[in-house]
Amino acid sequence: MFRLVDKYKRLAAEGLDETLASHRTANTAYGKLGRALGEQIGMGFLSSETLKAPFYSSSLGLGSSATPAGTEFEFVMHHELAKARVELAWF
């Protein structure tokens, strides 16, 4: 589990680099983190609506059911993961 935390910190650092800051960078970082977490705990992933690959971020959260149609995608972290993040003091 500690290797996963270290990997998360590296991915978070990559996402905070001002020269790389973009939705694509954030999506890639969350996808890598989601895949690492999901594979570590043996979780299955949801299918992606836009890609041929699985939606790896589904191990971290899902789209908000309260997002109005026609607006940008809102990602909501799973409650259990949010609690674990606080308990582990990830950030």
Sequence and secondary structure as in RCSB ss.txt:
>XXXX:A:sequence
MFRLVDKYKRLAAEGLDETLASHRTANTAYGKLGRALGEQIGMGFLSSETLKAPFYSSSLGLGSSATPAGTEFEF
VMHHELAKARVELAWF
>XXXX:A:secstr
 HHHHHHHHHHHHHHH GGG SHHHHHHHHHHHHHHHHHHHT   EE SSSSSEEGGGGTEEE TT  TTS   E
EE HHHHHHHHHHT  
